[in-house]
Structures are given as structure tokens and as C-alpha cells.
Amino acid sequence: MGIVAFEGCKRQNTKDKDPLIGKWELRYLDGGLIAHGAMFYPAGNGSTITFGDSIYEYHRLNRLVYHGTYTITRAYCYATGRDMNAFVIDNGKTFYEFSGDTLVLYMGVIAADGTITKYLPVH
């Protein structure tokens, strides 16, 4: 899974804070090469994404797997059939949206080997 998280960057005015910024923990995964259907993850599972203003880190089982910089763009998402925000890492787009306090990520073509993942904020 090519998701990354970041730590550290703080903004001066918290009213203007991008809702993506912060630490998120994986709670749900569907799609990809999972033969047995959707998977649910308990709190404290160690798979997190942290976003700063332009940097990210992704941890799996509490170990740093990916880190680097990202940019935000807006483009058409085939998984949802509408224009959406996406973060771009190494020329690859991951589309995202919020459902309440949940960060929902769409990676790849869902009908092929793409995934939908859901993350909750870590407080």
C-alpha cells in the first residue's frame, strides 16, 4: 500500500487548518488483492498516515515505511465519478474525501486492484 504519513508541521492559525493535516489511523480496507473481502482494523493497530503542510509519513505496524513530500491537486476520480481533491506522491494520485471525522482514500481503479481505505484521527 503506497500511503504515507507526516509529523511535525504546524500552522499559525488553527482556524485555517487543512483538515488533512494531522495523524490518521487505518480502520478499514477494501479492494486490492484481498480475497476475503473488507478488513476492519482495531484502534492502536500501528498503521498510520501523518500529513504536515507538505510532508507525510506512513507507518505500518509502528514502523516507518514511506515518507517524503506531497502536493494537493484536484482531478476526476473514476472510483467516485466526480472531481475530487488528491494528494500527489511521486507522480501518483490518491484521491481523498471526508465522511464525518473519517478520512476516505481512493487508490487506483477499484474494479481492478484499487483500494478504498478509511482512517480515523489520532488524538
C-alpha positions in Angstrom: 0.0 0.0 0.0 1.5 3.3 -1.0 0.3 5.6 1.7 2.4 7.9 3.7 2.2 9.9 6.9 3.9 13.0 8.2 4.7 14.6 11.5 5.6 18.0 12.7 4.4 20.9 10.6 2.2 23.3 12.4 0.2 26.2 11.1 -0.1 29.6 12.8 -3.9 30.0 12.5 -5.7 26.8 13.5 -9.0 28.1 12.1 -7.4 27.9 8.6 -6.0 24.4 9.2 -6.4 22.0 6.3 -8.5 19.0 7.6 -6.0 16.6 6.0 -3.2 17.8 8.3 -2.7 15.5 11.3 -2.3 11.9 12.2 -4.7 9.3 10.9 -5.0 5.6 11.8 -6.2 2.9 9.4 -9.5 1.3 10.4 -10.9 -0.2 7.1 -9.5 -1.6 3.8 -11.5 -2.9 0.9 -10.4 -3.9 -2.6 -6.9 -4.6 -3.9 -5.9 -8.2 -3.9 -7.8 -9.1 -0.7 -9.5 -12.4 -1.4 -11.7 -12.5 1.6 -13.4 -9.1 1.4 -13.2 -6.0 3.5 -10.9 -5.9 6.5 -11.5 -3.9 9.7 -8.7 -2.8 12.0 -8.8 -2.1 15.7 -7.6 1.1 17.4 -3.8 1.0 18.1 -3.0 -1.2 15.1 0.1 0.8 14.2 -0.8 1.7 10.6 -0.9 5.5 10.4 -0.6 8.3 8.0 0.6 11.7 9.2 0.3 14.8 7.0 2.0 18.1 7.6 1.8 21.2 5.3 3.8 19.5 2.5 5.3 16.4 4.1 4.0 13.0 5.0 4.9 9.7 6.8 3.3 6.3 6.6 3.8 3.8 9.4 2.8 0.1 9.2 3.0 -1.8 12.5 4.6 1.3 14.1 7.5 1.2 11.6 8.2 4.0 9.1 7.6 2.7 5.6 7.3 5.8 3.5 8.0 9.5 3.9 8.5 12.5 1.7 6.7 15.5 0.2 3.3 15.8 -1.4 1.2 18.3 -3.2 -2.6 18.7 -3.4 -4.4 18.8 -6.8 -8.0 18.4 -8.0 -8.9 15.9 -10.7 -11.5 13.5 -11.9 -11.7 10.3 -9.7 -13.0 7.3 -11.6 -13.8 5.5 -8.4 -16.4 8.1 -7.4 -17.3 9.6 -10.8 -16.6 13.2 -9.7 -13.9 15.8 -9.3 -12.1 15.4 -6.0 -9.0 16.5 -4.1 -6.0 14.2 -4.4 -2.6 14.2 -2.8 0.3 13.5 -5.2 3.3 11.5 -4.1 5.9 10.5 -6.7 3.5 11.4 -9.6 0.9 9.0 -8.2 -2.5 10.4 -7.1 -4.5 9.3 -4.1 -8.0 10.8 -4.0 -9.5 11.7 -0.7 -12.6 13.0 1.0 -14.0 13.3 4.5 -17.1 11.5 5.8 -17.7 13.0 9.3 -14.4 12.5 11.1 -13.2 9.8 8.7 -10.6 10.3 6.0 -11.5 8.1 3.0 -8.8 7.3 0.4 -9.4 6.0 -3.1 -6.3 4.5 -4.7 -6.2 3.1 -8.3 -9.1 1.6 -10.2 -11.3 0.0 -7.6 -12.8 -2.5 -10.1 -9.2 -3.8 -10.9 -6.8 -3.8 -7.9 -7.5 -0.4 -6.4 -8.5 0.1 -2.8 -10.7 2.2 -0.5 -9.3 2.8 2.9 -10.7 4.6 5.9 -8.7 6.4 8.6 -9.8 7.9 11.9 -7.9 10.8 13.5 -5.4 10.0 16.3 -5.8 12.4 19.2 
